[in-house]
Amino acid sequence: MAEIKEIQIPYQYTPRPYQLPLLKVMDEGVKRAVIVWHRRAGKDKTCLNLTIKKMCERVGTYYYFFPTYNQGKKVLWDGIDREGKRFLEHFPDELILQKNETELKIKTRNGSLFQIIGTDNIDAIVGTNPVGCVFSEYALQNPKAWDYVRPILAENGGWAIFVFTPRGMNHGWKMLEQARASGWFNEILTVDDTHAISEEALQEEREQMPRDLFEQEYFCKFIEGAGAVFR
């Protein structure tokens, strides 16, 4: 008889203290969350590990949205963290049934499906039935993606997380305001909240970046007209 190997999910991931509130409320059954965290706060590592856990709990399709396919491939599919670990290594080998490098898709042995989708090709999801969605860098995405997905999640009881660093007072800011008005879980974390970046590194960034850009990236300031200025 083959030996049964026990795998802990999340796999090879220890959340930082400031990441725990999001994980906790999603474990408690929260269906909508808007997360505004500063740059380099570990947004995608946290949300990916949460998604993998959810895939094991409920069989279904899970989409991880990025502004573009290429960005999703670069950041998550091929991405490596500061310790040299690939993001996809948080999927235990024993969990994976099939991996599609072209479609950025992973099928798991329990029947769940994970796929990275660029909102520059949002028609690709028409007719599908996701039960969990992460909208990464939502402030840079095509907001129509949420319009396509929201009725699906409303019908099947699925969940959605919007996670981003501000890009002016655009649809990302509007989503945060909607979350506050609707009672969704919402959170803004700056470097003062997380202490994830050293004072020395912050000082160097402060000296080399335009002030508004620094305030936006590390202190999550919603600056009117910022998108046009920074472009």
Residue pairs with C-beta under 8 A, 6 or more apart in sequence:
5 94
7 92
7 94
7 95
9 52
9 53
9 56
9 92
9 95
10 49
10 50
10 52
10 53
10 90
11 49
11 52
11 90
11 91
11 92
11 95
12 85
12 89
12 90
13 45
13 49
13 90
15 23
15 46
15 49
16 42
16 194
16 196
18 41
18 189
18 193
18 194
18 196
19 42
19 46
21 187
22 33
22 35
22 46
22 50
22 161
22 185
22 187
23 46
23 50
25 33
25 185
26 33
26 50
26 54
26 159
26 161
30 159
30 184
30 185
31 153
31 157
31 158
31 159
31 160
32 159
32 160
32 161
32 179
32 182
32 184
32 185
33 159
33 160
33 161
33 162
33 179
33 184
33 185
33 186
33 187
34 161
34 162
34 163
34 175
34 176
34 178
34 179
34 184
34 185
34 186
34 187
35 43
35 47
35 161
35 162
35 163
35 164
35 186
35 187
35 189
36 163
36 164
36 165
36 166
36 172
36 176
36 186
36 187
36 188
36 189
36 220
37 43
37 163
37 165
37 187
37 188
37 189
37 194
37 220
38 165
38 189
38 190
38 191
38 194
38 196
38 197
38 217
38 218
38 219
38 220
39 165
39 217
39 218
40 196
40 197
41 189
41 194
41 196
42 196
43 136
43 163
43 164
44 75
44 76
44 79
44 87
44 136
44 163
45 81
45 87
45 90
47 64
47 134
47 136
47 161
47 163
48 64
48 76
48 87
48 90
48 134
49 90
50 161
51 62
51 64
51 114
51 132
51 134
52 90
52 91
52 95
52 114
54 62
54 132
54 159
55 62
55 108
55 110
55 112
55 114
55 132
56 95
56 108
56 110
56 112
58 112
58 131
58 132
59 110
59 111
59 112
60 112
60 113
60 129
60 130
60 131
60 132
60 156
60 158
61 112
61 113
61 115
61 128
61 129
61 130
61 131
62 112
62 113
62 114
62 115
62 130
62 131
62 132
62 133
63 115
63 116
63 117
63 125
63 128
63 130
63 132
63 133
63 134
63 149
64 72
64 76
64 114
64 115
64 116
64 117
64 133
64 134
64 136
65 72
65 116
65 117
65 118
65 119
65 133
65 134
65 135
65 136
65 138
65 141
65 145
66 72
66 75
66 76
66 116
66 117
66 118
66 119
66 136
66 137
66 141
67 118
67 119
67 120
67 137
67 140
67 141
67 142
68 118
68 119
68 120
69 104
69 116
69 117
69 118
69 120
69 121
70 118
71 118
71 137
72 104
72 116
72 117
72 118
72 136
73 104
73 116
75 136
76 87
76 88
76 116
76 136
77 87
77 88
77 104
77 116
78 86
79 86
79 87
80 86
80 87
81 87
88 106
91 106
91 108
91 114
94 109
95 108
95 109
95 110
96 106
96 107
96 108
96 109
97 107
97 108
97 109
98 106
98 107
99 105
99 106
99 107
100 106
103 115
104 115
104 116
104 117
105 113
105 114
105 115
105 116
106 113
106 114
106 115
107 113
107 114
108 114
117 124
117 125
117 145
119 141
119 142
119 144
119 145
120 142
122 142
122 144
122 145
122 148
125 145
125 148
125 149
126 148
128 152
129 152
129 156
130 149
130 152
130 153
130 158
131 153
131 156
131 157
131 158
131 159
132 158
132 159
132 160
133 149
133 153
133 158
133 159
133 160
133 161
134 160
134 161
134 163
135 141
135 145
135 146
135 160
135 161
135 162
135 163
135 164
136 163
136 164
137 163
137 164
137 165
138 162
138 163
138 164
138 171
138 172
138 175
139 164
139 165
139 166
139 167
139 168
139 170
139 171
139 172
139 173
140 164
140 167
143 171
146 160
146 162
146 175
149 160
150 160
152 158
153 159
153 160
162 172
162 175
162 179
164 172
165 216
165 217
165 220
166 172
166 173
166 216
166 220
166 221
166 222
166 223
166 226
167 216
167 226
167 227
167 230
168 222
168 223
168 224
168 225
168 226
168 227
168 228
169 222
169 223
169 224
169 226
170 227
173 222
176 186
176 188
178 184
179 185
179 186
180 186
188 220
189 220
190 218
190 219
190 220
191 197
191 202
191 218
191 219
192 219
197 218
202 218
205 214
205 217
205 218
206 214
209 217
210 230
212 221
212 223
212 226
212 229
212 230
213 226
213 230
215 221
215 223
216 222
216 223
216 226
216 230
223 229
